[in-house]
Structure formats: C-alpha cells, structure tokens
C-alpha cells in the first residue's frame, strides 16, 4: 500500500523568495515519486520525477525536490518564486498504484 | 504535438440526461486514463486502458458510468443517467509507459448536472 500527505493545503510567498512545498509518503514498495503542477482551468503537468537514481531531482521551471528515505519525504523547492508559479501542486507516489496527494495551492504575492 | 484533447470543455446538463465526454490521446501513447477531480475527493482514477483494452475499471462509481476506446486515437466516457453528484472536472490523460509516466493530461471537461 502507499499513501502521500501534503503537509500544507495553502502556501503564500512573496515574489523572489524561496518556495517550499512539503510532502511525506509511505509505500511498501521502492516508490517512484512525482510532483505535478496544475494551473487554473488546465490539466496537470509533470514537474519532476524520482525513480531511485540521484536523490536530488531537478525539474522544469527551476523546481527541484530531494528524496529523503530516512524521513520519507519528497519536498519541492524553488530558490526564487515567480508570479507564474502560482498554481496547485500535487505530490504523487507510485508503488503498485498511483496515489495523488490532496494538493497544495501556492500563492505568490507581488 | 497537440497534446491530449478533450471535448467539450464545459457541459451543463439536467439530471437524468446522458452525457458523453470525449478524449483524443497523444499519438503513440499506449495508455489512456480517465480521472475525476472534485474539491471533496481530489483526483480519482475512474478507468484506464492499455492498447485500447480496459485494464482496471474499479474506480468507476457505478453502472451509470461506462467508457470505451474503439481505437488508439479516441475514447469516450459516458454517464447515463447523470446525477447532480456527478458534477466535477473530468480529465483524460495518456502515457507511453503507464503509471510511471509521465502522464499527459488534457485540459479537462467541467461537468455541471443541475
């Protein structure tokens, strides 16, 4: 079985400041982990994917995530937020099935 | 590539009516998924196909829902009869490699049943 918990339903940052979106997972398997982003009225788009290679994964638009097995975490970060980053972000785990987190809405203030 | 194409973008219908949602996956993708997104339940997998064959339909809520994939470039999700609790955004997604993805999502169909 697997599950994923996104620790914040909403995160608000100022433009130019760092972004941290937190995700914890559990899985009976060696999981693959993903972050997807959903802009308003759009479908989900893959940001990045972890599949047991390097623990620090770089994605699109300057995002990256670090897989920490000891903490069962896969937090998403970006050094400097841009207005266009405002969206909903989903942490996703795949063990023997794909499980989506509940989502974190990121607000970026000017 | 045009991406996954869904139609219509919005559908408003009355309870009891039949609703058909359509999806054209990305060419060459062997997997097609139908998801439903609501505020209360988040993203739910309804059904997925591999090479046009339904593999897992355990997420289909009840017999009122049916899905078909007559060929590699077209799929439908039908609700008959529709009910207000079916109101949601329905997404189609396709993938070359199954759940390990990436999954490429369409822009969704927002269904409102009154």
Interface residues (C-beta under 8 A of the other chain):
Chain A: X32 X34 X36 X41 X42 X43 X44 X45 X46 X49 X51 X90 X94 X97 X98 X100 X101 X102 X103
Chain B: X4 X42 X43 X45 X91 X93 X99 X100 X101 X102 X103 X104 X105 X106 X107 X108
